[in-house]
Every structure is written in structure tokens, then in C-alpha cells.
Amino acid sequence: SVFETVKVRKVFEGQLAVATGVELGCPARNIDAVNDVMKNKFDFVLASVHRIRGKKKGFYHLDYKRDSNRPELLMPRYFDDIIETVEWNGFDPLRCFPAEQLADFSIMQCRDQIYYILETLARNKKALEINTSGGRIVTEDIETSLFPPLEILKLFKKLGGEYVTVGSDAHNAYDVGRGIADAYDAALAAGFEYVTYYEGRVPLQLKIE
């Protein structure tokens, strides 16, 4: 909770930087709930879309062998949901582009949507998250490493993107920080010399050493 985080910040003051943050899933679909959450003071607000509109299951729990779940049908809908989120614009970094390949489907088949998303992020001075959890997601339909793939990071830079954040997306203590060095390498390979963190929702940059 924010309350517990603030307590921890006091305990480790001067020794460890402790930030408060929140991840908002599909925030543009429920603005009233978002406004209620945002009454808290956060250092950063991460936006994501894990569930495609109209689907009961999350992205990684769908059966892609079903005709109604074919990637060529779902991915344009997914990117429409992302577009809705970037146009809402009430976040700091965006978690997006869940896999380089999905059941032999390249996300660049949604090129126009991807360009629009990245151009909007760059224009609004928003960050794109490099998420390291992909190395822990291997299913029959999905095998990937970092989210987003390097191709997308390079395109974001080309289109004027300034900020990238890194995150291990840890759901347990063991995964905290896993893959961060790989994320730094990807950022450098895409042309980013800095990673971004936030204090009071103000972007601050650290040079990658």
C-alpha cells in the first residue's frame, strides 16, 4: 500500500530510494476508478493493457488455436486498446508490445497502429517500459525475451522517443531485478544512453554505465 511504502521510505531514508507507484490496467475503460486511485500521491504511474476488450481471459491465457483468437484478428484489437490508452495520456511509462512473435504472427503486421502509438508517446514525452519478464513466459504459442523487442525500441528512438524505463515485473522476491542488465543492453543497442525513473511523476534520467 502507499501507506506502507511511505513508512518504509522513512525507515530507509538516506540509505535507499523507495518510490510509490501504481500500474493501471486498461485505464481508459474506467476513468472513475482511475480518478479514485489517483487521489494518492504516486511517484510514477504505469499504464498497461493485459486483456483485450471483449475477452474474459488475459492475453497470455488465451487459446490461440481457436479461430476467434487468431493473432491476426486479436492483435489489431489489442493495439486499438493501446491507442485508447496513449490518447488518454494520464500515465508516465507505458507497458506495451507483449511479444515479438505470437504464434508465428509478427506485430509489425500492425505497422500503422504501432507507428501511431510510438509517435504519440514521443510527442507527449512519455516513456516506454523495457520489461524483462518475457524470459519467464514460454508457452506453446509464445516464446520471447524482453518486451518490447529491440526492433520496437529502435523505432521508438527513431520517432523521437526520449525516455525508457526498465522493470523486472516481479511477482515474487526471487524475480526482483532479474534481467535488468539485459534491459540496459537493449536500451543501449536502441540508441538510448539513459534510463528513466520518476520522483513525484517528474522524469529523471540515469546514464547507463
C-alpha positions in Angstrom: 0.0 0.0 0.0 1.0 3.6 -0.3 0.9 3.9 3.4 3.3 1.0 4.0 5.6 2.3 1.3 5.8 5.8 2.9 6.7 4.1 6.2 9.5 2.1 4.5 10.8 5.2 2.9 11.1 6.9 6.3 13.0 3.8 7.7 15.5 3.8 4.9 15.8 7.5 4.3 19.3 8.3 3.2 20.1 4.7 2.5 17.7 3.5 -0.1 15.4 5.3 -2.6 11.8 4.0 -2.1 9.2 5.1 -4.6 5.5 4.8 -4.7 3.9 3.6 -7.9 0.9 2.0 -9.4 0.1 0.0 -12.5 -3.2 0.9 -14.2 -4.6 -1.9 -16.4 -6.8 -0.7 -19.2 -7.2 2.7 -17.5 -9.2 4.4 -20.3 -12.0 1.9 -19.8 -12.8 3.0 -16.2 -11.9 6.7 -15.6 -13.9 6.9 -12.4 -11.9 4.1 -10.8 -8.7 5.7 -12.1 -9.6 9.0 -10.6 -10.3 7.4 -7.3 -6.9 5.6 -7.2 -5.1 8.8 -8.3 -6.2 10.6 -5.1 -3.0 9.0 -3.8 0.3 10.7 -4.5 2.5 8.4 -6.6 6.0 8.9 -7.9 5.1 7.1 -11.1 2.0 5.7 -12.9 2.5 2.8 -15.3 -0.2 2.0 -17.9 -0.8 -1.4 -19.5 -3.3 -3.5 -21.3 -3.4 -7.2 -20.3 -6.9 -8.0 -21.5 -8.3 -7.3 -24.9 -11.7 -5.7 -24.9 -14.4 -8.3 -25.1 -12.2 -11.1 -23.8 -12.6 -12.6 -20.3 -9.1 -14.0 -20.1 -5.8 -12.2 -20.1 -3.6 -12.0 -23.1 -1.3 -14.9 -22.1 -4.2 -17.2 -21.1 -6.0 -17.3 -24.5 -6.2 -20.4 -26.6 -4.7 -19.2 -29.9 -5.8 -22.3 -31.7 -9.4 -21.2 -31.6 -10.5 -19.3 -34.8 -11.8 -16.4 -32.7 -8.4 -16.0 -31.1 -6.3 -16.0 -34.2 -3.5 -13.3 -33.7 -4.3 -11.6 -37.0 -7.8 -10.9 -35.5 -6.8 -10.1 -32.0 -3.6 -8.0 -32.3 -5.3 -5.1 -34.2 -7.8 -5.0 -31.4 -5.1 -5.1 -28.8 -3.3 -2.1 -30.4 -6.7 -0.3 -30.6 -6.8 -0.7 -26.8 -3.3 0.7 -26.5 -4.2 3.6 -28.7 -7.1 4.4 -26.4 -4.6 4.3 -23.5 -2.0 6.6 -25.1 -4.7 9.1 -26.1 -5.9 9.2 -22.5 -2.3 10.2 -21.6 -2.6 10.1 -17.8 0.4 7.9 -17.2 4.2 8.1 -17.2 5.6 4.9 -18.8 3.7 2.5 -21.0 4.0 -1.2 -20.9 3.2 -2.4 -24.4 4.1 -4.8 -27.3 3.8 -8.1 -25.4 5.7 -10.4 -27.8 8.0 -10.2 -30.8 6.3 -13.2 -32.3 3.0 -14.6 -31.3 2.0 -17.9 -32.9 4.1 -17.0 -36.0 2.5 -13.6 -36.2 4.8 -10.5 -36.4 3.4 -7.5 -34.6 4.8 -5.4 -37.4 1.8 -6.5 -39.4 0.1 -3.8 -37.3 2.6 -1.3 -38.5 0.3 1.8 -38.8 -1.0 1.3 -35.3 2.4 0.8 -33.9 3.8 4.0 -35.6 0.9 6.0 -34.2 1.4 4.7 -30.6 5.1 5.4 -30.6 4.8 8.8 -32.2 2.1 9.7 -29.6 4.3 8.6 -26.8 7.3 10.6 -28.1 5.2 13.7 -28.7 3.7 13.5 -25.2 7.2 12.9 -23.6 6.1 9.6 -22.2 8.4 6.6 -21.5 8.3 3.1 -23.0 9.0 0.3 -20.5 11.5 -2.4 -21.2 10.1 -5.4 -19.3 12.3 -8.3 -18.6 9.6 -10.8 -17.7 9.4 -12.2 -21.2 12.2 -14.6 -20.5 9.9 -16.2 -17.9 7.0 -16.5 -20.3 7.4 -19.5 -22.6 4.2 -21.3 -23.8 3.3 -23.3 -26.8 2.3 -20.1 -28.6 4.7 -17.6 -27.1 8.4 -17.6 -26.7 10.1 -14.2 -26.2 12.6 -12.4 -24.1 12.3 -8.6 -23.5 9.1 -6.6 -24.0 9.2 -4.8 -26.4 11.6 -6.4 -28.9 14.7 -4.4 -30.0 13.0 -3.6 -33.3 10.4 -1.6 -31.5 12.9 0.2 -29.2 14.9 1.3 -32.2 11.7 2.6 -33.9 10.7 4.5 -30.8 14.1 6.2 -30.7 13.9 7.0 -34.4 10.4 8.5 -34.0 11.7 10.9 -31.2 11.3 8.8 -28.1 13.4 10.2 -25.2 12.5 8.1 -22.2 12.7 4.3 -21.4 12.2 2.7 -18.1 13.2 -0.8 -17.0 11.3 -3.3 -14.9 11.5 -6.9 -13.9 7.8 -7.3 -13.4 8.5 -9.5 -10.4 5.5 -11.2 -8.8 7.8 -12.8 -6.2 11.0 -11.8 -4.4 13.2 -14.2 -6.5 12.4 -12.3 -9.7 13.1 -8.8 -8.4 15.8 -7.3 -10.7 16.1 -10.3 -13.0 17.1 -9.4 -16.5 17.8 -5.7 -15.8 21.3 -5.9 -17.2 19.8 -7.3 -20.4 17.3 -4.4 -20.5 20.2 -1.9 -20.2 21.9 -3.6 -23.1 18.8 -3.4 -25.2 18.4 0.3 -24.4 21.9 1.0 -25.4 21.5 -1.1 -28.6 18.5 1.0 -29.5 20.4 4.3 -29.0 19.3 5.3 -25.5 22.1 6.3 -23.2 19.9 6.8 -20.2 17.2 5.0 -18.3 14.4 7.0 -16.6 12.9 6.9 -13.1 10.4 9.2 -11.6 10.0 11.3 -8.4 6.7 13.0 -8.0 5.9 12.0 -11.6 8.8 14.0 -12.9 11.1 12.0 -15.2 14.7 11.8 -14.1 17.5 10.1 -16.0 20.4 7.9 -15.1 23.2 7.3 -17.5 23.7 3.6 -18.4 27.2 2.6 -17.3 
